[in-house]
Amino acid sequence: MNHRALMIAGLVIAAAAGATLFFFFSGRTSPRSARVMQWIRNPAAHSEWAVLADERCGAAPFVMPTNGFIGFLWDDSFRPGHHHTGLDIFGGTDTGTTPVVAAYDGYLTRLSDWKSTVIIRVPDDPLQPGRQIWTYYTHMADAQGNSLIASGFPPGVTEKFVTAGTLLGTQGNYSGTAGNPTGVHLHFSIVKDDGQGKFLNELELYNTIDPSPYFNLTLNAAEADPGMIPLCQTEFGDQ
């Protein structure tokens, strides 16, 4: 059974997990929100929408950081005044099931109070050599804040070198408040450096970078068709 077939089989088994997102997405009526709900309710019926962890689109610098459907894009707006700072990728599975991997080589840090988050320093931006950037991964804990980050990255770890494709943990639904789940997904963003070797606040759009050229996909909500499904125009894998 090939990689994609194995993933689809897992989605069939875990499709019932979609109920956890009903509250999270109720009231959202955008085309992308509707697509996310379709995916979560029955991912096996929409397997052609899926991206796969550790696969890349053509000559893209980054590999995909997880399996699932890229539901929300960079600079999406969920409510007035909100600007989404990265990508939300929905596995369509329960917590602790869908792997999250490093999108690019770099040096991983997990602050001592981070239950669901790691950040990786990339000293040399592959698209702008000489510029330092950071890749950010969050929601890797269950609804109560029990961490789903891989055991090799305990709280307080700093500057641990990882290569693209290294397992970081699994998708979770921790929102930062115990008992208030977000729905199972990975939030991934590319964060700017402050010029002094530290990462900026990921919550502000202007501190993040459009991930489109890093994945060779249209992942900027301002440029993407609202009903689009972000997929590579060529077959995934080595090109």
Secondary structure, DSSP 8 states (H G I E B T S, - for coil): --HHHHHHHHHHHHGGGGGGGHHHHTT--SHHHHHHHHHHH-GGGGGGG-B-TT---TT-SS--SBSBEEEE-BT--SSTT----SEEEE-SS-TTTSEEE-SS-EEEE--TT-SS-EEEEESS-SSSTT--EEEEEE--B-TT--B-B-TTS-TT--SEEE-TT-EEEE-B---SSTT----SBEEEEEEEB-SSS-B--TTSGGGB---HHHHTS--BTTTS-TT-----SS-SS--
